Amino acid sequence: MKNERRLRIMTAEGELRGLMDEDLFVFKGIPYAAAPTGALRWRPPQPVQPWQEVRDATEWGAASWQNRDYCVAAGGGDPGRFSEDCLYLNIWTPDVEPSRPLPVMVWLHGGGFSIGAGNLDPYRGKALAAQGVVVVTLNYRLGHFGFFSHPALDAQYPDGRVINNFALLDQIAALQWIQRNIPAFGGDRHNVTLFGESSGARSVLSLCCSPLSEALFHKGIVQSAYSLPDIPQKQAQQIGLQVAAHFALPEDASAEQLRELPAEQFWPLERPLALGPVPISGDAVLPKPMLTTFISGKQHRIPLMIGSNSDEASVLDYFGVDATAVLRQMRSKNRISYRLMKWLYDIHDDALLGRAVARDMAFTVLPLIIAQAQHNIGLPAWRYWFDYVSENARDLYPHGTWHGNEIPYVFNTLDTLAPPAERSYSEQDKAFASTVSAYWVTFAREASEFSSHLAGEVDWPAWRPGDDLTLALGDQGKAQAVVKARFMRGRLRLFRLMMRSHVKL
C-alpha cells in the first residue's frame, strides 16, 4: 500500500488532495479551466485562478446541462449534478513517482455532444490504470453551450479568429492542462493518447484537424465515429438566430442579452433549434470540415486506431431514423441502387438490409476512409470491428454489438457494472474484456508513427490497402480476436466513393 501522504499533489494551479482506491491514486473534479459562466459563456476557456489552500479532489465535478433521463437511458448512466461550471477532469494513476513516466490515456465521452460526463460508471479508469497507464476523463460544454454561432457573438472576434466550437476548445484546454501537470501524477506528457466513442470519437478526429491542438496529443483511438458532415458556420449562425428568436430576442440582440438567458432553458431545445451531433466547420478551431482535411492529407501526423461495432444501427432509433423506410425510399427512387445493395449484402429482408446499409453508411465506412487517409501520408492506422455480445444477453442483441457496448470491454469495467442477475457477465465476458483492454493499453504504450504491428492475443498488423486487414474483436459469438482480410471490401468501396463525391476538396 502506497504511503497515504502522497495523496497530496502539487499542480501548477495549487495543491490537490485525492483518495486511494485499493492501490491506485484517484483525483476527482479537478478544474482545468475557469467556470464558463456569466461573461465567460460562449468564450474560449480561461485559466483557473490559482488557490492557496489544499483543494479537495475527492468528489466528481458538475456535468454540463443536459437531459438526465436520456443520459440514463442511452448515455451510460446518471451524470450527476448539472452546471455551466462544468470544466473538470478526473485522474487515475498507479504511481505518482514511477521509475519511468507512464503513458497517458485521455477519454472523451460520447453522447451526441448533448449528453454525458466523464464520471459515468463505464468510464471508471481503475482497471486501465492498473495496467500501467495514467487515465484522464473529463467534462466539457454540451449542447448550445458547446457549439453556438450568432452574429453578436461572432462579431466579438477578429476576422478569421471566430470561435464556435467551444466544446472542442474545452478539450484542447484539458490537453494543455495535462501538458502542464500530468508529470506530477506520474504521466508522460510526451506520450498522450486521446480516445473517445461516438461524439467523443468525432472529437478525436476533429482535434486531429485543428491547428490549435498541434503537439498536445500523440496518438488517437476512434471508437464508433459517425460519418455525418460537419455543420457549416453560416448554417450554424442561422440556427443561432432562430434560437434567439425562440427566446423572444430581436434580430439585433446583443451578446449581453444572449448571455443573460437562463442556462437551464437551453437543453430541452430540439431540432431545428439544436445543432448536433457534429461540430461546426469554419471557425478558428476547425477551419475546414474534418473529412475534407483527412481526404486532403492535412491531418496531424499521429498514429490512429479506428473501428466500429456490428450493430451501430441500434443508435439510429434514438435519432428517429427508420432504416427500413430509408431503404424503401431508395427502392422507389432508384431501383438500380436498391438491387445493387441486395446483391452486395445478399440480404433479402428490407428491415435487415436497411439496418445493415444504414450501419455501414453511417459508421463502418469511416474507418476505411480514415485508414486510407493515414496510409496516404505514410502514417499507420489500425482498423477493428467489434462483434462480441455478452453470453447471457445475446437474445437482447440479435443483430450484434450495439453502439457503445464495447466501452466496458475497453475500460475493463464489467466488474463495476450491475446487470440483472439473469444477465450477469460470464467469466468468458470478463476474460475477453481483459483481451480488448490490453490492445488499447498496448497502443497507448507502444504505437508510434513507425509501428507496423500491435502485439496482443493475435498479432495486429497496421492497415494497408493491398492487405486491407481488420481485427475482428469477437467472431461468430466467440470471445476471440481474428484478423480478417478485405473485410466488407466491395460494399465499403462503394460507400467510400459515394462519400468522396460529397466532400468538396
Summary of the structure (lengths in Angstrom):
residues: 505
radius of gyration: 22.3
end to end distance: 56.5
largest distance: 70.8
contacts: 1785
relative contact order: 0.11
helix: 38%
strand: 19%
